[in-house]
Amino acid sequence: MKLYSHSQLIRTTLLCVVAAVLLTVAICVNISNKKSSSAGGAADVESGSGAAEVTEVSADGAKLASESIENSVAFLEQNPANVISVASGNGVNGAAGYTQEEAQNINVYSLCNEAVVNINTQVTAYDWFLQPYVQDGGSGSGSIIDKRGYILTNVHVIADATKIYVSLFDGTQYEAEVVGTDLDSDLAVIKFTPPSGMELKTIAFGDSSALKVGQRVIAIGNPFGLERTMTTGIVSGLGRPIQNSNNRIIRDMVQTDAAINPGNSGGPLLDTTGKMIGINTMIQSSSGSSAGVGFAVPSTTAVRVVADLIKYGKVHRGTIDATVIQMSRRIAQYAGLDISTGVLISEVVRGGNAESAGLLGGTEAAYYGSRRDIIYIGGDVITQIDDIAVTSLADYYSALESKRAGDVVTVVVRRNRKNVTLKIKLVES
């Protein structure tokens, strides 16, 4: 057994302590260097200085990445509704993050909303002492169809108005005047004079004859005074004959489930390209608010009517040169007729087209109506014009709505309990 002196024991202990301290310091320094190196590498990757290390991938890795991109493109092409669309710039200002349908809606609104105006009217009323005073009338919507300030709306929006005001998208308001109205289609054209230098946005007409049930449509208007409100829906029916507030039947109305409420009247019904394929006119509802059944005058009717209203102030239609009376049971009983519906021919114009075609007027004078007007009974009763059954005056005017002077129509009349068919050339209304 080896023995150590006291001094040797002290030296050995001190050497061990120093060695332990040095070893601990060395280990700590090494760990610190590794952490710094790791943090520096991450910083290099983020800043781009380590791009060489990041972009160095194996051939297999590149192949997998390429296949992944191709699969993603194929999926998006097969599922367009899931594509995060970036608009082309037609009003969406490059905004991303929308489905294809949303992007279409946004684009149509951006294209058309500035061409939709709010219409407010003032009407003359009378107090208990029959003194006239002005009060607020109705309100509705309209579409700017010409940069000169021509606006298309409904007749019932501006009915009985003494003053008409249109409000643009920027809040400015202008007084407008009536250019022309047409009760048969419930369409009217009004006009305001835009300030010099103002460039008005307009809405172009589309082709309502090409519409299909199920096609998506967009309505913009001012329901309840909420300016330029947009609603969407589909075409839920076509070719609807609807009687309007003027007791005229408008044929080929476009039915839609896009929400239409009071104040939408006169506003545009648009397709997904921003073309006006109808003029929102009425709703069918027991409450007076939208019930999912709205009707718009088709653009094919509006194009024809607007052209005449701007040029002549009225629509030039063809008509039968005769005086017509709505049939009733009372007239049928008095005249001994076997039908009580249709249109009675009271008088025909002497030497006119109707008389030349063989249409017969009445021969026996009788009082008619509350004003005791004189009509003549014993003449023909019109029951059909072309392929349209005529049971009322509304049907009669509707059957001639699209006709022009010079057109020849096939007319079926009831005469001596038999049907007689005539060919009548129409005259200027």
C-alpha atoms as one frame of an Amber mdcrd trajectory, in Angstrom:
protein
   0.000   0.000   0.000   1.345   3.363  -1.154   1.240   6.219   1.353   0.920
   9.996   0.541   2.101  12.914   2.593  -0.248  15.656   3.695   1.114  18.149
   1.146   0.746  15.622  -1.743  -2.889  15.002  -0.806  -3.658  18.739  -0.926
  -1.977  19.183  -4.361  -3.857  16.196  -5.825  -7.236  17.496  -4.614  -6.596
  20.966  -6.080  -5.594  19.482  -9.461  -8.823  17.445  -9.588 -10.976  20.495
  -8.803  -9.264  22.614 -11.496  -9.624  19.807 -14.057 -13.330  19.472 -13.256
 -13.860  23.239 -13.606 -12.054  23.346 -16.981 -14.055  20.377 -18.288 -17.349
  22.005 -17.279 -16.393  25.318 -18.965 -15.414  23.473 -22.152 -18.751  21.616
 -22.283 -20.766  24.846 -21.789 -18.833  26.682 -24.511 -19.405  23.814 -26.937
 -23.176  23.776 -26.289 -23.361  27.554 -26.705 -21.570  27.402 -30.058 -23.977
  24.742 -31.354 -27.035  26.860 -30.428 -25.580  29.944 -32.112 -24.801  27.941
 -35.248 -28.375  26.602 -35.383 -29.919  30.066 -34.951 -27.638  31.546 -37.567
 -28.635  28.858 -40.068 -32.310  29.586 -39.547 -31.695  33.298 -40.020 -29.826
  32.555 -43.226 -32.725  30.563 -44.585 -35.228  33.321 -43.780 -33.071  36.073
 -45.236 -32.139  34.149 -48.315 -28.415  33.787 -47.571 -28.867  30.057 -47.197
 -30.767  29.712 -50.462 -28.204  27.331 -51.889 -28.718  24.837 -49.067 -32.536
  25.190 -49.224 -32.880  24.720 -52.981 -30.606  21.716 -53.126 -33.112  18.864
 -53.426 -32.655  15.428 -54.829 -34.018  14.398 -58.229 -36.671  12.287 -56.504
 -37.744  15.281 -54.430 -38.104  17.455 -57.539 -40.196  14.785 -59.226 -42.532
  14.554 -56.227 -42.925  18.339 -56.102 -43.740  18.481 -59.816 -46.339  15.716
 -59.485 -47.924  17.533 -56.542 -48.320  20.769 -58.550 -49.821  18.904 -61.529
 -52.320  17.125 -59.256 -53.344  20.444 -57.671 -53.930  22.085 -61.072 -56.006
  19.101 -62.242 -58.153  19.271 -59.087 -58.817  22.988 -59.485 -59.750  22.543
 -63.152 -62.220  19.787 -62.247 -63.679  21.765 -59.324 -64.051  25.386 -60.547
 -66.433  26.296 -57.714 -63.568  25.757 -55.252 -61.152  28.004 -57.109 -60.068
  31.087 -55.187 -60.701  33.526 -58.004 -58.788  36.688 -58.786 -61.007  39.065
 -60.730 -59.852  40.300 -64.097 -60.084  43.908 -63.023 -63.597  44.758 -64.256
 -64.542  46.489 -61.066 -63.237  44.071 -58.403 -59.833  45.756 -58.247 -57.971
  42.468 -58.215 -59.524  41.283 -54.947 -58.832  37.624 -54.223 -60.482  35.046
 -52.031 -63.888  34.666 -53.725 -65.638  31.752 -55.344 -66.469  32.024 -59.017
 -70.112  32.884 -58.236 -69.132  35.514 -55.666 -66.670  37.095 -58.092 -69.413
  37.272 -60.742 -71.826  38.928 -58.311 -69.224  41.460 -57.212 -68.283  42.201
 -60.802 -71.906  42.740 -61.919 -72.589  45.022 -58.964 -69.433  47.016 -59.665
 -70.374  47.380 -63.327 -74.029  48.334 -62.830 -74.750  49.832 -59.414 -73.718
  53.361 -60.410 -76.236  53.220 -63.282 -79.147  52.502 -60.912 -80.948  55.565
 -59.546 -83.389  56.149 -56.730 -86.587  57.895 -57.849 -88.729  59.970 -55.497
 -91.823  61.913 -56.453 -94.013  64.671 -55.142 -97.748  64.768 -55.800-100.451
  67.373 -55.390-103.071  66.712 -52.725-106.046  68.711 -51.491-107.085  69.603
 -47.945-110.611  69.782 -46.527-111.064  73.209 -48.072-109.956  71.939 -51.503
-106.735  73.902 -51.255-103.883  72.166 -53.121-100.632  71.317 -51.374 -97.592
  69.239 -52.272 -96.704  66.038 -50.448 -94.294  63.184 -50.916 -95.451  60.583
 -53.400 -93.961  57.199 -54.139 -90.428  55.988 -54.603 -88.818  53.424 -56.823
 -85.833  52.637 -58.956 -84.632  53.278 -62.476 -81.802  52.430 -64.859 -79.724
  54.951 -66.791 -79.884  53.705 -70.389 -78.300  56.659 -72.185 -75.421  58.958
 -71.276 -77.631  61.954 -72.046 -79.614  61.220 -68.878 -82.440  58.972 -70.105
 -83.768  56.676 -67.369 -86.057  53.652 -67.748 -88.566  52.921 -64.980 -92.196
  51.866 -64.437 -95.246  54.029 -65.092 -96.627  53.335 -61.620 -93.417  54.688
 -60.024 -94.048  58.179 -61.420 -97.854  58.083 -61.602 -99.562  61.425 -60.789
 -96.212  63.057 -59.987 -95.883  66.830 -60.135 -92.155  66.653 -59.367 -89.717
  63.795 -60.050 -86.278  63.597 -58.440 -83.520  61.130 -59.229 -80.644  60.423
 -56.826 -77.364  59.129 -58.227 -74.844  56.801 -56.583 -72.813  59.736 -55.235
 -75.808  61.228 -53.428 -76.422  64.069 -55.861 -80.064  64.704 -56.762 -81.558
  66.104 -59.945 -85.051  66.956 -61.101 -86.278  64.886 -64.040 -89.064  65.256
 -66.564 -91.275  62.676 -68.233 -90.290  61.787 -71.792 -93.046  59.248 -72.387
 -95.178  56.582 -70.735 -96.807  53.379 -71.911 -99.611  51.891 -69.824 -99.740
  48.674 -71.837 -96.238  47.682 -70.734 -96.047  49.783 -67.523 -92.827  51.321
 -68.805 -91.802  54.974 -68.729 -88.787  56.996 -69.761 -87.743  60.069 -67.791
 -84.752  62.346 -68.301 -82.507  64.611 -66.275 -79.726  66.864 -67.528 -76.314
  65.795 -66.158 -73.810  68.567 -65.390 -71.186  69.362 -68.001 -68.300  66.917
 -67.789 -70.225  64.235 -65.922 -69.765  60.795 -67.484 -72.799  58.681 -66.679
 -72.613  54.919 -66.422 -75.321  53.064 -68.328 -76.833  49.580 -68.396 -77.086
  47.762 -71.715 -80.047  45.615 -72.727 -79.706  41.839 -72.940 -81.813  39.293
 -74.810 -84.678  38.041 -72.638 -85.831  35.672 -75.394 -82.760  33.518 -74.716
 -83.471  33.096 -70.981 -83.805  29.628 -69.446 -85.578  28.596 -66.263 -82.891
  28.060 -63.644 -80.607  30.769 -65.009 -79.074  32.953 -62.288 -80.189  36.597
 -62.214 -79.371  39.660 -60.137 -81.647  42.530 -59.080 -80.421  45.977 -58.029
 -82.791  48.582 -56.646 -83.862  50.678 -53.698 -86.192  48.522 -51.569 -87.610
  50.441 -48.607 -85.335  53.348 -49.586 -82.141  51.309 -49.070 -80.242  52.570
 -52.090 -78.569  50.206 -54.571 -79.423  47.003 -52.737 -78.463  43.824 -54.577
 -80.328  40.509 -54.409 -79.767  37.308 -56.344 -81.895  34.410 -57.483 -82.874
  32.443 -60.547 -85.365  32.656 -63.369 -88.222  30.618 -61.900 -90.667  30.957
 -64.777 -91.036  32.410 -68.271 -93.882  33.653 -70.445 -96.152  34.660 -67.571
 -99.185  36.804 -68.524 -99.643  39.115 -65.535-102.213  41.873 -65.061-100.608
  45.036 -63.727-101.947  47.848 -61.583-103.235  49.613 -64.700-105.484  46.622
 -65.471-103.407  45.752 -68.520-102.088  42.262 -69.094 -98.360  42.155 -69.820
 -97.414  38.965 -71.582 -94.132  37.046 -71.456 -93.188  38.400 -68.022 -90.022
  36.986 -66.470 -90.681  35.339 -63.106 -87.843  35.326 -60.562 -87.255  34.347
 -56.946 -84.699  37.147 -56.452 -86.007  39.204 -53.529 -88.022  42.151 -54.871
 -89.693  44.530 -52.431 -91.452  47.913 -52.534 -88.914  50.342 -53.996 -87.434
  47.786 -56.417 -90.013  48.704 -59.074 -88.378  50.086 -62.195 -84.957  48.683
 -61.348 -82.992  46.283 -63.549 -83.033  42.500 -63.510 -79.575  41.488 -64.746
 -77.876  38.376 -66.054 -74.415  37.379 -64.856 -72.726  39.505 -67.539 -74.416
  42.686 -66.289 -76.950  42.967 -69.148 -80.527  44.057 -68.343 -82.871  41.217
 -69.256 -85.891  42.604 -67.413 -87.369  45.572 -65.558 -88.592  44.618 -62.078
 -92.252  45.584 -61.966 -94.331  43.713 -59.405 -94.459  40.984 -56.799 -97.080
  38.449 -55.913 -97.510  38.502 -52.172-100.249  38.433 -49.560 -98.188  40.636
 -47.225 -96.902  43.218 -49.700 -93.295  42.118 -49.179 -91.189  39.635 -51.079
 -92.541  36.096 -51.058 -90.132  34.743 -53.631 -92.347  35.472 -56.651 -91.440
  38.609 -58.571 -92.093  39.635 -62.164 -90.095  41.700 -64.622 -91.067  43.154
 -67.996 -88.837  41.355 -70.528 -86.082  43.336 -72.229 -87.417  42.429 -75.683
 -90.555  44.425 -74.856 -88.578  47.249 -73.260 -86.286  47.736 -76.269 -89.249
  48.216 -78.603 -91.160  50.460 -76.200 -88.187  52.648 -75.231 -87.309  53.388
 -78.848 -90.782  54.830 -79.471 -90.985  56.658 -76.149 -87.720  58.512 -76.762
 -88.589  59.300 -80.379 -92.304  60.031 -80.168 -93.208  60.262 -76.472 -95.616
  57.359 -76.918 -95.670  53.900 -78.458 -96.985  53.630 -81.991 -99.011  50.436
 -82.122-101.389  48.981 -84.619-105.039  48.827 -83.666-108.410  47.824 -85.078
-110.295  50.900 -86.241-113.400  50.276 -84.192-114.913  51.244 -80.857-114.727
  48.335 -78.423-116.634  47.669 -75.184-115.939  45.121 -72.457-118.593  42.399
 -72.547-120.572  41.600 -69.392-123.453  39.375 -68.354-125.769  42.374 -68.292
-124.930  43.284 -71.893-125.208  39.632 -72.953-128.670  39.304 -71.382-129.896
  42.593 -72.818-128.594  41.815 -76.306-129.616  38.149 -76.234-126.052  36.896
 -76.795-124.825  33.393 -75.979-121.494  34.593 -74.521-120.727  37.120 -71.803
-116.959  37.421 -72.275-114.946  39.034 -75.018-114.954  42.494 -76.597-118.096
  43.928 -78.151-117.743  45.965 -81.349-119.900  49.035 -80.767-118.943  50.973
 -83.913-116.558  50.612 -86.841-114.957  53.454 -88.779-116.805  53.992 -92.022
-114.624  53.021 -94.974-111.862  51.805 -92.659-109.847  48.599 -92.728-112.063
  46.836 -90.173-115.234  47.547 -92.114-113.563  46.465 -95.353-112.536  43.192
 -93.688-116.176  42.515 -92.743-116.218  43.473 -89.053-119.728  44.503 -87.994
-120.658  47.164 -85.456-123.862  47.467 -83.430-127.127  48.877 -84.713-129.221
  49.408 -81.568-128.375  52.267 -79.202-128.349  51.601 -75.452-127.227  53.414
 -72.322-124.082  51.985 -70.711-122.236  52.591 -67.465-122.709  55.017 -64.603
-122.288  58.032 -66.889-125.078  56.788 -69.138-122.876  56.644 -72.213-124.470
  55.408 -75.399-123.203  52.206 -76.970-124.493  50.172 -79.878-125.347  46.507
 -79.474-125.967  43.835 -82.053-122.438  43.849 -83.493-119.644  41.269 -83.470
-117.895  40.091 -80.309-114.138  39.505 -80.627-113.102  36.271 -78.878-109.592
  35.750 -80.292-106.788  37.674 -81.993-104.166  35.486 -83.637-103.497  32.736
 -81.081-104.502  34.805 -78.023-107.908  34.259 -76.446-109.717  37.540 -75.799
-112.025  37.493 -72.787-111.562  41.115 -71.680-110.269  44.500 -72.754-107.003
  43.653 -71.004-106.625  40.638 -73.297-107.545  42.755 -76.318-104.860  45.369
 -75.632-102.348  42.690 -74.731-102.921  40.847 -78.016-102.167  44.054 -79.945
 -99.293  45.218 -77.709 -96.524  44.105 -80.070 -98.347  44.942 -83.314 -97.609
  47.781 -85.701 -99.771  49.665 -88.171 -99.946  47.659 -91.371 -99.781  44.271
 -89.651-102.571  41.851 -90.548-104.146  39.926 -87.678-106.503  36.964 -87.647
-109.617  37.857 -85.652-112.281  35.396 -84.506-115.659  36.967 -83.756-118.921
  35.582 -82.411-121.802  36.434 -84.754-125.294  34.951 -84.664-124.082  32.184
 -82.319-121.356  31.152 -84.755-117.632  31.830 -84.966-116.455  33.869 -87.944
-112.786  34.385 -88.863-111.633  37.682 -90.385-108.307  39.089 -91.589-107.955
  42.716 -90.504-105.166  45.145 -91.386-104.263  47.313 -88.403-104.137  51.104
 -88.444-102.088  53.595 -86.425-103.303  53.869 -82.849
